Amino acid sequence: MEKQGEVCISQCMIVKDEEHNIRKALSWGKGIVCEQIVVDTGSRDHTAQIAESMGAKVYHYTWTDDFSAAKNYAISKARGEWIAFLDADETFAPGHGEKLPGILRQLGPTRAEGVAAGWMQLDEDGKVSAAGTQIRIFRNRTNLGYRRRIHEQLGWMDGTPMHVADATGELSILHSGYRGAAWEDKKVNGRNLNLILKELEDHPGDYEMMGYLGDEYYAAGDLDKAESWYRESIASMPSVLDGRDQRSAATFTYLLQIMEENGNEIDEMRPIYEKASEILPKEADFDYLIGKYLAADRDYKEAVFYLEQALDKFQRYGSYNRAMLIGSHLRETYEQLARCCRKTGRDERAVSLCIAVLRSDPYSMEALYILLEAFRGNGPRPSVAPEKAMGILEQLYCLDSMKDRLFVLKACSKLGWPELEAYIKERFTAEELSYIRSVWSGAISACPEEKTQREGGT
């Protein structure tokens, strides 16, 4: 029985052969939720036994090629006031799960029926490769559940819009499922593809499912089929979309990416960009992709326009159900814009962008290098005197720290600005400099790959 004032949360999930993930998947809920419900859809490993040993209520469900049906079965077993429905390959970011009861207590008297959380896809190295928004926390209400066999949608069964609270600034879910052997197996056995095709048989005009079908072919490396289905999806879209239609935004962004991979010219990509921007004018990813393409094509002036526009949209409209790409590559966007500003003589803007990056990530070599490059300028005399540049560096770095001194020295050496390098060397003892020279092949200079990068002008 729950204490007065506490929120009863049911943690639910459907699983199959998840013995490598199930412990972590259940661990975040310990001490936070009032029950853990695991619906096993036919595991051949020890998933169910491990879940039971951890205190979860395990139910066995006969798989019917329908994710929504299995999820709704799990919901039917829940007794909590709220449900947290994360997959076995998902967990809350460290410290975020503990915030959940407090957030739900605040939402108790409101009309909120669902809670939007941030969602981040992790790559093989554990780094964020994509970011978005998901509604995985919702009230336990009759007729509030999932529909569709795959890429299931949460909502009222009669189509009434949900009232959703935005907690993306407080809650983030980490997902690791689109990688490794398990993901490769899903692609090989064609499970997702078959379920999407069944949905399209029943709902042939479903432009969202056409987009998901494009995703399957894109992931499999069949760019021609992927492009065809993305174009079919776009042709079937209504003229007015919800401004937070993340699925449709993904269809446009993936199509633009495929066109770039196929070597299409910018004039061929512009009609897609223009239609995307017309239907979803607050989506920053379209401008981000065009800006990236133009920067790679060395059209730096045009690239500045689109990258500035992308950052402006991201800052004005946020990342709730939009801006999946730029949201997970924000630092790189600032760096790329700074590089393009340098190329077009806008050094003042390049400096402000680099300082913004370095204040949040002082060990971005790209940002520091562009900053110092802008300080040195292109003429015979530096645009910023070495002693003034040193003063700015002292505001960004703790030069009493060996790590910071080495990082700044490496950037100066890479750039080839001996006057500034001399100021940095004064912070080292003779013994330290001697050791650094021996480690760096007898001289304080850039490593081979950095020399190549500098000579290539990147």
N, C-alpha and C positions, 0 to 999 in steps of 0.2 A: 504494500500500500504506500502511495507516495505521500510525502510530507506536504502540509499546506504550503502553497506558494511554489512548489516544484512543478516542473513541466515533464510530463511523461512522453518520451520520444521513443518510437519504435524504429530500430534500425533494420531495414529490409534489404535483401539482395537475392538474385537468382544466380545459380552457379552451375558449372559443369567442368570437371577436371581442373580445379583451381587449388590443388594442394600446396602449390608454391606461393600463392597469394593470400590464402584464406586467413592465416594467422594475423598478418598485417592488416587485412581488411576489417577484421573484427576488433583489433586492438584499440583503434581510436575511440570506439564507443564505450569501452569499459569505464564505469563510473560516471558516464554522461547520459546514456540511454537506459530506459527501464526494461527493455527486452531486445534481443537480437534474433531475427527471423531469417533463416536460410532455406531457400527452396532449391533443392537439387533436382536438375532436369536430366539425370542419367549419367552421373560421374562413374568413371571406371577406375579412379584412383582413390585416395583416402580423404578427399575433401569433406565428405559428410562426417566421417569419424573425428576428424580434427575439429570441425565446427562444434560437434556435440561435446567434445572434451573441453572446449572453451566456454561451455554453458549456453550455446545458442540453441534455439528451438529449430530442429531440422525437419522439413517436410519433403516428401518425395512426390514429384510431379511428372506425369508422362508428357514428354515434349511433343508439341503439335505444330511445329514450324511457325510459332507465333510468340514473339517476345512479349507483346502486350498481354496476351492471355496468361503467361507465366507470371508476369509482374502483378497483374491484377489478382491472381491467386494469392501471392504473397501479401498483398494489401489486405485481402479478406481475413488473414490470420492475425493482423495487427490490432492491438487494443489501445495503443498510445493516442494521445491527443494530436500529436504531430508524427509524421513519417519522414525519415531520412533514407532515401533510396540511392545508395551509391553502389557501383559495380565492384566485383571482387578485385579488379585491378585499379581501384581508385581509393584514395584516402584524403582526408583533409590535410592541408598544409600544417606543419608543426605549430601547435598552439591555437589553431583555428577551431578545432572541434570543441575545445573547452569554452569557446565564446557562444556556442549554439544555444544552450539553455537560457542565457541572459537575453539574447536576441529574441528568442521565441516568447519569453515572458513579456517583453516590451510590446510584441505584436499581438499578444493575447486579446486585448479589447478592440483591436483594429479590424478592418475588413479584409486584411491580407489573407489569402488562401494558399499562396505559394511564396517561396523565398528564392530570389535569384542569387547565385553564388558565382564567383569567378571560377573558370575552368582552364587548367593548363596542361597541355600535352608535353610529356617529357621524352627526350630522345634517348639513345643508347647511353649517353654520357650523363644523363640526369639533368640536362639543361632544357629549358623551355623552348619548344619548337613551334608551338602555336598556342594561342590563348583565345578564350571566348567566354560565354556565359551559359549557365545551365540552371534549370529549376529542379533541384533534387530534394528539396525539403518542402513539405506541403501538409495541410491539415488532413486528418483522417476523416473523410466525409463520404457518405454514400453517393455514388455516381461521379465521384472525382477519381479519375484513373487514367489508364493508358489506352491508346488506340493505334492501329497499324501493326503489321507483322514484324516490321523492322524499322529502325529509325523512328521509334515510337514517340508519340506526342502525349504529353500530360495535359489534361484539361477536363472540363465538365463534359459528360457524355452527350449532352444535348447541344453542345457547341457554344454555350454561354461563355464569354471571355472570363478568364481568371483575374482576380486582383492579386498582383504580384508586388512584393516588397523588394527593394533593391538593397542587397547586403554584399554586393561585389567588392566593396571597400574593406569588408571585415572577414569575409569567408572565401577561401579558395580551395578548390578540389584539384588534386594532382592525379593525372591519368597516365599510366604507363603501358597501356594495352596495344598501341599501334606500333609494336616493335617486337623483334625476337621471333623465336620459333612458333609461338602460339599464333602470332599475326600471320606469319607465312603459311601456316596450316589453314587458316581461315580463307586466305586467298586461293590456295591450291584446291581446297575441297568445294569452293564456289558457294558456300552457304549463304553469304550475304547477297550475292548476285541472284541466286535462285529465289530468295524471298522478295527481293525488289521486283523481279520479273512477275512474280505472282501478284504483288500489289498493283503493278501496272496493268495486268490482265483485268483485275477487278475495277481499277480506276484509271483508264487509259489517258485521261487528260491531266493527271496529277504532275504538274511541272516540278514540284519538289522531289518526287520520286525519280523523275527523269534526271534531275541534278545528282541525286545519290547514285544512279546508275552510271552517270559520267564519272563519279568518284571511283567506282569499282574498276572501270576500264583504265582510268588514269593511274591508279595504284598498281594495276597489272602491267603497265607500260604500253597499253594499246592507245596511243594518243589520237589516232584517227577516229576510233569509236567514241572515245571520251569527248573529243571536240564535237562530234556529230550530236551526241546526246545533250551536251551543254547548250548547243545552238537550238536544239529542239525544245529544251526547257525554256530558254529565253523567249522563243517564239510563242510559247504557250502561256507565258506569264500575263496576269492582268495588267492593265495600264497603271493601276494604283496599287502599291504594296505598303504593308506596314513598315514604318521607318526602321524597325528593329528586325527585319526579316533576314536573319543571319544565313539561312539556307540559300536564299536567292543571291545574297552578296557573295557567298562562296562560289556559286555557279559562275558569276561574272569573273571573279578573281582567278579561278582555276582556268577558265577559258583564256584569259589574258596571259597567264603563265604558259599555257600550251602554245599559244601563238608566238610568244617570245622564243620558246624552245625550238619551235619549227622554223625560226628565222624570218618570221613575218616582219615587214617594215612597219614603222610607226603609223603611217597613213592607213594601213590595213587594220591596225588595232584601235585607232581613234573612234570609229563608229561604235564599237563595243563599249569603249570607255564612256562615250557620250550618252549612250542609252542607259548604261549602268548609273551614271551620275544623275541622269534625269529622273529615274525611278527611285533611286536611293541616294538623295543628295547629301546626306549626312555621313555617308560611309567614306572613311579616310583611306581604305586600302586601295581603291581604284587609283587615286592620285599617287599613292606610294609606289604602286607597280609601274605606272607610266614614268614617274620621276626616276626610278631605278633604271628602267630601260634606257631613258635618255642619257643618264649619267654614264652608263656602260657604253653608249654610242657616242660619248664625248660631246653631246649637245648640252653643255653645262648651263647655259643661260636658261633654256627651256626646263631643264631638270630642276633648277632652283625654284622656278614657278610652281611646279607640281609638288615638290617635296615640302615647300613652305605651305602650300594649300593642304597637304596631307596632315602636317603637324597642327595647323590651325583647326582643322575639323576634329582631330583627335582631342585637342585641348578643349574645344567648345562643346563637343557632343559626347565625349567619353568613350568607354569601351563596353558599355552594357549592351550585349547582343550585337556588337559591331566591332570593326577594327581588329580582327583576329591577327592579321599579319603584322601590321605596324605596332600593335600592342605587345607583341613578343619580340620585336626587333627595333625597339624605340632608340636604344643607344646607337645602333648602327645607322638609323635614319638621321639622327643628329650629326653623326660623323660624316655621312655621305653628303649631307647638305653643306656642312662646313667645308668639305673638300671642293664641292662645286662653287661655293662662294669664293674660295681662294682662286679657283681657276678663272673666275670672272671679275677679279679685282675687288671683291667686297670683303676685304680683310677684317674690317671692324665687325661685320656680322659673323664671320668665321670664328673670330676670337670669342665672341659672346656665346656662340654655340659650344665651342670646345670647353670653355670654363663651366658651362652648365653641365656638360658630361662629366668633367673631372671632379666637380663637387659631389657627384653621386657615385662615380667610379674613378677614383684617382689613378688606377692602374690600367687605364685605356691608353695603350701606346699610340694608337692611331690619333686620338684626340690630342694628346700631348705633342705629338710630332707636328700636326697641323697648326697647333697654337704657336709652337716655336718657329715654324716655317713662316707664319704670318708676322711674327715679331721681327724676324730677320729681314723679310721682304725680298724683293727681286733686284734691288739696286746695289751699287757698290757699298753703300752704307746701310746698316740695319734700320728698319722702320722704327724699332724700339731699341733704345740703348741697352746694352747687356746688363748694366746695373739695375735698370728699371725692370727688365724681364726677370732678373733674379728676385727682385722684390715681390713680383706677382707669384713666382714659383714658391716663395716662402709662405705665401698665404694659402697655397693649395697643398703643400707638402710639409711634413715634419722632417726637416733636414738634419735633425739630430738622430733620426732613425736611419740605420745603414740601408735598410730595404728601400726607403724613399730616395736616399742619395744615389744609390746604384741605379734606380729606375730613371731618375732625371738625367744622370750622367750618360746612361745608355742612349736616351733620346737625343741628347746634345751631340754625342759621338755619331749617331746615325745621321743627324742632319748635317754635321760638318760645320759647326759654328764654334771655332776655337776660342773666341773671346768669352762667350758664355761658358764654354766648357772649363775655362780657366777658373772662373768664379766657383764652379761646382767642385773642382779639384781641391780648392782651398779648404773644403770641409773634410777632406780625408787626410789621414796621416801618411807619411812617406811609406811606411810599411804596408798600409792598406792599398795605396796606389801601385806599389810594386807587385803585390799579390794579384790585383785586378788585371794588370798588364800581362802577367803570366797566364792567367786564366783565359784572357781574351787574346790569345795568340801573340803575346808580346806587345800589344798596343791597345789603347782604349779606342775601340772602333766597333762598328756594327757587325753582327754575325752575318754569315754568307747569305742567308735567306732574306735578311733585312736589306742588304746591299742590292740584291736583285729587285726587291720591291721598290726601293728608292729610284733605282735606275729606270724602272718601268713607269715611274711617275704615278704610282697608286697611293 
